[in-house]
């Protein structure tokens, strides 16, 4: 049976989407981005179809918690 994947965030631009994906990757959570922008050739489509960040269902709660937790203050 295939692993269930869930959308945990949507983004209007690639920069924010890649940053969130990098944060999850740094914390050991595998994620994927789903984009409907003609393979990057029509980035304006991201306004109509936001980039979706997906993770496995079992990692979803931890992934949301990681993304919702503010970074620690600089020392």
C-alpha positions in Angstrom: 0.0 0.0 0.0 1.3 3.4 -0.9 2.3 5.9 1.8 -0.3 8.6 2.3 1.0 12.2 1.7 -0.7 15.3 3.0 -0.4 19.0 2.1 0.8 21.0 5.1 1.4 24.4 3.6 0.9 26.4 0.4 3.2 29.1 -0.9 2.8 31.9 -3.5 6.5 31.8 -4.5 9.4 29.3 -4.9 11.7 31.0 -2.4 9.4 30.5 0.6 8.5 26.9 -0.5 12.2 25.9 -0.9 13.0 27.5 2.5 10.3 25.6 4.3 11.4 22.4 2.5 15.0 23.0 3.6 13.9 23.5 7.2 12.1 20.1 7.1 15.1 18.4 5.4 17.5 19.8 8.1 15.2 18.1 10.7 15.1 14.8 8.9 11.7 15.0 7.4 11.3 14.0 3.7 9.0 16.4 1.8 8.1 17.3 -1.8 6.8 20.3 -3.6 3.9 20.1 -6.0 3.9 22.9 -8.6 1.4 23.7 -11.3 3.5 26.2 -13.3 4.4 24.4 -16.4 7.6 23.1 -15.0 8.7 26.6 -14.0 8.1 28.1 -17.5 5.0 30.0 -16.3 5.8 31.2 -12.8 2.8 33.6 -12.8 0.6 30.5 -12.5 1.8 30.2 -8.9 -0.7 33.0 -8.1 -3.5 30.8 -9.4 -2.1 27.5 -8.2 0.1 27.9 -5.1 3.1 25.6 -4.6 2.1 22.8 -2.1 4.4 21.3 0.4 3.6 17.7 1.1 4.9 15.2 3.7 4.0 11.7 4.8 0.9 11.5 7.0 2.9 10.2 9.9 5.4 13.1 9.7 2.7 15.8 9.2 2.2 16.8 12.9 5.9 17.1 13.6 6.5 19.0 10.3 3.7 21.5 11.1 5.1 22.0 14.6 8.6 22.6 13.2 7.4 25.1 10.7 5.2 26.9 13.3 8.0 27.2 15.9 9.8 30.5 15.7 13.6 30.4 15.5 15.5 31.0 18.7 16.6 34.6 19.4 20.2 35.4 18.3 22.7 35.4 21.1 
